[in-house]
Amino acid sequence: MARTKEFEEDAVLLKAMRLFWEQGYEKTSINDLVEHMGIHRRSLYDTFGDKHKLYLMAIHRYGDLANSQLGPGIRDATAKQAIDFIFDFVIRGMGEDSPAGCMLVNMAVELASRDPEAETFVNESFAEWEHVIADVVRKGQQTGEFTSKHDAAILAESLHASLLGLRVLTRSMAGKEKLYRIADVAKGILEP
């Protein structure tokens, strides 16, 4: 007779996500995961597969969380408000108790060059965010909030690169004042 699960799957997935976010993929062992998630090794394998599959599930969960927090701040805002919100979100992070930096950037640096699934996920995620930013910039160009000197996609590439740099700097514990100064200069390319 099959045993019933003694844990809530999403709750333990969030614990794994946080551990991977804090420590990275390579530094996180199965023993670390079992201990941090509070489940048995067998339950981990039965529910999530191996460490790599669990990591991919955790990064998808991270993306869902980030998108759920970013979406409302972009959707009903002016273009300038939306860009400000995106930069502010990257600097503030996903919450007071969340690890510093960005799990997706960590994945890009640690795994994307040698793991095809990680590379695909990173490339698709980065392309998606450039597209979102380009749509916001296009909206701002139409309303006159942003310059029309450059194509929205080119401006989005530059803004996205700045956002990636900020995500790395938040991991290094750079002061918020410095991060906001960098953000202000980066957003300056949008001025009409």
C-alpha positions as CSV (number, residue, x, y, z in Angstrom):
1,M,0.0,0.0,0.0
2,A,1.4,3.4,-1.0
3,R,2.2,5.9,1.7
4,T,0.7,9.3,1.7
5,K,2.9,12.3,1.5
6,E,3.5,13.9,4.9
7,F,4.4,17.3,3.4
8,E,3.0,20.0,1.1
9,E,4.9,19.9,-2.2
10,D,5.0,23.6,-2.9
11,A,6.1,24.4,0.6
12,V,9.1,22.1,0.4
13,L,9.8,23.2,-3.2
14,L,10.0,26.8,-1.9
15,K,12.5,25.7,0.7
16,A,14.6,24.0,-2.0
17,M,14.4,27.1,-4.2
18,R,15.7,29.3,-1.3
19,L,18.6,27.0,-0.6
20,F,19.6,26.8,-4.3
21,W,19.2,30.6,-4.5
22,E,21.5,31.1,-1.5
23,Q,24.1,28.5,-2.2
24,G,23.9,27.8,-5.9
25,Y,23.5,24.4,-7.6
26,E,27.0,22.9,-7.1
27,K,27.4,23.8,-3.5
28,T,24.0,22.4,-2.5
29,S,24.2,18.7,-1.7
30,I,21.3,16.2,-1.5
31,N,21.9,16.0,2.2
32,D,21.6,19.8,2.4
33,L,18.3,19.6,0.5
34,V,16.9,16.8,2.6
35,E,17.8,18.6,5.8
36,H,16.6,22.0,4.6
37,M,13.4,20.7,3.1
38,G,12.6,18.6,6.1
39,I,11.8,15.5,4.0
40,H,13.3,12.1,3.6
41,R,15.8,11.4,0.8
42,R,13.4,8.8,-0.7
43,S,10.5,11.4,-0.7
44,L,12.8,13.9,-2.4
45,Y,13.6,11.4,-5.2
46,D,10.0,10.1,-5.5
47,T,8.4,13.6,-5.6
48,F,11.0,15.7,-7.4
49,G,13.3,13.2,-9.2
50,D,17.0,13.9,-8.9
51,K,18.8,17.1,-7.8
52,H,18.9,18.5,-11.3
53,K,15.2,18.1,-11.8
54,L,14.5,19.6,-8.4
55,Y,16.7,22.6,-9.4
56,L,14.9,23.1,-12.6
57,M,11.5,23.0,-10.8
58,A,12.9,25.5,-8.2
59,I,14.0,27.9,-10.9
60,H,10.6,27.7,-12.6
61,R,9.0,28.4,-9.2
62,Y,11.3,31.4,-8.7
63,G,10.3,32.7,-12.1
64,D,6.6,32.4,-11.3
65,L,7.1,34.3,-8.0
66,A,9.1,37.1,-9.7
67,N,6.5,37.4,-12.5
68,S,3.6,37.5,-10.0
69,Q,5.3,40.4,-8.2
70,L,6.4,42.3,-11.3
71,G,3.3,41.9,-13.5
72,P,0.9,44.1,-11.5
73,G,3.5,46.9,-11.1
74,I,3.9,47.0,-14.9
75,R,0.5,46.3,-16.2
76,D,-1.5,49.3,-14.9
77,A,1.3,51.9,-14.9
78,T,2.6,54.6,-17.2
79,A,5.7,53.6,-19.1
80,K,7.9,55.6,-16.8
81,Q,6.3,54.2,-13.7
82,A,6.7,50.7,-15.1
83,I,10.4,51.2,-15.8
84,D,10.9,52.7,-12.3
85,F,9.1,49.8,-10.8
86,I,11.2,47.2,-12.6
87,F,14.5,48.9,-11.5
88,D,13.2,49.3,-8.0
89,F,12.1,45.7,-7.8
90,V,15.6,44.5,-8.9
91,I,17.2,46.7,-6.2
92,R,14.8,45.8,-3.4
93,G,14.5,42.1,-4.2
94,M,11.6,39.8,-3.8
95,G,11.1,40.5,-0.1
96,E,12.9,41.4,3.1
97,D,13.6,37.7,3.9
98,S,14.6,36.7,0.4
99,P,18.2,36.0,-0.5
100,A,20.2,38.8,-2.1
101,G,20.6,38.8,-5.9
102,C,18.7,36.9,-8.6
103,M,18.5,33.1,-8.8
104,L,18.2,33.3,-12.6
105,V,21.5,35.3,-12.9
106,N,23.1,32.8,-10.5
107,M,21.9,30.0,-12.9
108,A,23.3,31.9,-15.9
109,V,26.7,32.3,-14.3
110,E,27.0,28.9,-12.7
111,L,25.3,26.5,-15.2
112,A,24.2,27.9,-18.5
113,S,27.6,27.4,-20.2
114,R,27.6,23.7,-19.6
115,D,24.0,22.6,-19.0
116,P,21.7,22.7,-22.1
117,E,18.5,22.9,-20.1
118,A,19.9,25.8,-17.9
119,E,21.1,27.6,-21.0
120,T,17.7,27.3,-22.7
121,F,15.9,28.5,-19.6
122,V,18.2,31.4,-19.1
123,N,18.1,32.5,-22.8
124,E,14.3,32.2,-22.9
125,S,13.9,34.1,-19.7
126,F,16.3,36.9,-20.7
127,A,14.6,37.2,-24.1
128,E,11.2,37.3,-22.4
129,W,12.3,40.2,-20.2
130,E,13.8,42.1,-23.0
131,H,10.5,41.8,-24.8
132,V,8.6,43.0,-21.8
133,I,11.0,46.0,-21.4
134,A,10.8,46.7,-25.1
135,D,6.9,46.8,-24.9
136,V,7.1,49.3,-22.0
137,V,9.6,51.4,-23.9
138,R,7.5,51.3,-27.0
139,K,4.5,52.5,-25.0
140,G,6.6,55.3,-23.5
141,Q,7.8,56.3,-27.0
142,Q,4.2,56.5,-28.2
143,T,3.2,58.7,-25.2
144,G,6.3,60.9,-25.5
145,E,7.6,59.8,-22.1
146,F,10.7,58.3,-23.8
147,T,13.0,59.1,-26.6
148,S,12.3,57.8,-30.1
149,K,15.9,58.3,-31.2
150,H,16.5,54.5,-30.9
151,D,14.5,51.5,-31.5
152,A,12.6,50.2,-28.4
153,A,14.3,46.8,-28.7
154,I,17.8,48.3,-28.7
155,L,16.9,50.4,-25.7
156,A,15.5,47.3,-24.0
157,E,18.8,45.4,-24.6
158,S,20.7,48.2,-22.9
159,L,18.3,48.5,-20.0
160,H,18.2,44.7,-19.5
161,A,22.0,44.6,-19.4
162,S,21.9,47.3,-16.7
163,L,19.3,45.3,-14.7
164,L,21.5,42.2,-14.9
165,G,24.4,44.2,-13.6
166,L,22.3,45.5,-10.7
167,R,21.2,42.0,-9.9
168,V,24.9,41.0,-9.5
169,L,25.6,44.1,-7.4
170,T,22.8,43.3,-5.1
171,R,24.4,40.0,-4.4
172,S,27.6,41.7,-3.5
173,M,25.9,43.9,-1.0
174,A,26.5,47.2,-2.7
175,G,24.7,50.0,-0.9
176,K,21.2,50.9,-2.1
177,E,22.2,54.5,-2.7
178,K,24.8,53.4,-5.2
179,L,22.4,51.0,-6.9
180,Y,19.8,53.7,-7.3
181,R,22.4,56.1,-8.8
182,I,23.4,53.4,-11.3
183,A,19.7,52.8,-12.1
184,D,19.1,56.5,-12.6
185,V,22.0,56.8,-15.1
186,A,20.8,53.7,-16.9
187,K,17.3,55.0,-17.2
188,G,18.7,58.3,-18.6
189,I,18.9,56.7,-22.1
190,L,15.1,56.9,-22.2
191,E,14.9,60.7,-21.7
192,P,13.3,62.5,-24.6
